[in-house]
Amino acid sequence: MFENKTEGQAREAILAFVEEYYEKFHRDKQNWQEGQRISYASRVYGQEELRNLVDSSLEFWLTSGRYTEQFEREFAAYIGTPYCSLVNSGSSANLLAFMALTSPLLGERQIRRGDEVITVAAGFPTTVAPCIQYGAVPVFVDMAIPQYNLDVGQLEQALSEKTKAVMVAHTLGNPFDLKAVREFCSRHGLWLVEDNCDALGSEYFIDGAWKKTGSIGDIGTSSFYPPHHMTMGEGGAVYTSSPLLHKIIRSLRDWGRDCMCPSGTDNLCGHRFDRQYGELPAGYDHKYVYSHFGYNLKATDMQAAVGCAQLGRLPEFTKRRRENFARLKEKLAGMESCFILPEPCPDSNPSWFGFLITCRDGVDKNKLVGYLEGHGIQTRMLFSGNLVKQPCFDGMRSKQEGYRVAGSLKVTDLIMEKSFWVGLYPGMKPEMIDYMAEKLCGYQEMG
Ligand SMILES: Cc1ncc(COP(=O)(O)O)c(C=O)c1O
């Protein structure tokens, strides 16, 4: 087959087959047929993703390489920050974002063990886990419905002389009140980490312009796990506008090393053998100088290759998510006496991850969720509900140590007991939305 072909020609021939393969065996898999289950999320992909994946595998570079470099550059431009680091998951992105703030390079503002970080309990556990794993103290504030984000009115009472940061997610794509939170952080000299894992593409009006969520605080994080706004299987990103934070993030991501040369490159700075670090001998190879106790959280170039293709689809994905939200909200308008429906945060334009519904008194959430699932509509909870009530908190809860609750978590508990969500992913067709609305409106028939 490859006789008389150059490597480039052979590769093109294989990639042409891959495109054909996509058309024959993948395209229709994404087409929902009446009677099929409606998932809360699903990957949407085309020929380009498969093509890039195979292209990268034929190169056999495997670790981060040219696709990673392209992805980091294009993703940073999309988000609106100068720096982006690709990692292997959203949880790793959160770990890096948090651990970056513990770097001694930050002087007085370094988060030390015992320092406090304000966050919420109704969210995904790995927004909070790095703080606990390090030995810092999460301080939980309550949520507000119908935005399902942190109640900014609780921030002042959560503050103590140990507070160093606010680290919180934009719930299911709905931005939290970034103006109030950022203002609170700058007034008290706190870091702001936006867990943007469920909000890629959401926008917020601040400083006279629309900006992407994740670009407004000090550090933003993304997840590219399949249900998210775009996917590369496993994957995540950490982004910032601060050159210092970027340097720390890269160091921690790449084994803790001081040198910033990408994989396979040496001596970009021209000073590989002529500097003095720590108590090492003068001129010790900079490639093996460690300024942090780091990890290796890099993704492979095959993941990045898929990401490059997905990134091109993001504007369309975002548009579809917004349309799906608007359609479902409109269809449920008459149900306000039974359900609390979600509202966007003022000054925001969310790229909705899901549609959160809170059952009013008299509507049994468990029964309703069972009814929907029984009719082929997949449902999800707001992740951990109240994280403090999860088994992972058993030891800390019984001793009342290692965390703090500012005020009460009454609304958090209400969300845990009465809220659930259904999907809005870009592959959802209008008839799927209409079916979900029909079942939600007709829930009384469940008896
Ligand atoms: C808000 C939030 N943060 C972090 C994560 C973790 O992302 P990953 O699954 O890529 O580790 C998730 C996962 O869904 C999430 O919803």
The ligand as a MOL file (V3000), in Angstrom:
LIG
                    3D

  0  0  0     0  0            999 V3000
M  V30 BEGIN CTAB
M  V30 COUNTS 16 16 0 0 0
M  V30 BEGIN ATOM
M  V30 1 C -16.4600 21.6590 39.2300 0
M  V30 2 C -15.5430 20.5170 38.9260 0
M  V30 3 N -14.2530 20.6250 39.2640 0
M  V30 4 C -13.3700 19.6360 39.0040 0
M  V30 5 C -13.7470 18.4760 38.3760 0
M  V30 6 C -12.7440 17.3800 38.1150 0
M  V30 7 O -12.4710 17.1770 36.7660 0
M  V30 8 P -11.8580 15.7750 36.2510 0
M  V30 9 O -12.9710 14.7890 36.2310 0
M  V30 10 O -11.3330 16.0660 34.8910 0
M  V30 11 O -10.7920 15.3910 37.2130 0
M  V30 12 C -15.0870 18.3180 38.0130 0
M  V30 13 C -15.5000 17.0580 37.3480 0
M  V30 14 O -16.5060 16.8610 36.7770 0
M  V30 15 C -16.0110 19.3540 38.2990 0
M  V30 16 O -17.3060 19.2400 37.9750 0
M  V30 END ATOM
M  V30 BEGIN BOND
M  V30 1 1 1 2
M  V30 2 1 2 3
M  V30 3 2 2 15
M  V30 4 2 3 4
M  V30 5 1 4 5
M  V30 6 1 5 6
M  V30 7 2 5 12
M  V30 8 1 6 7
M  V30 9 1 7 8
M  V30 10 2 8 9
M  V30 11 1 8 10
M  V30 12 1 8 11
M  V30 13 1 12 13
M  V30 14 1 12 15
M  V30 15 2 13 14
M  V30 16 1 15 16
M  V30 END BOND
M  V30 END CTAB
M  END
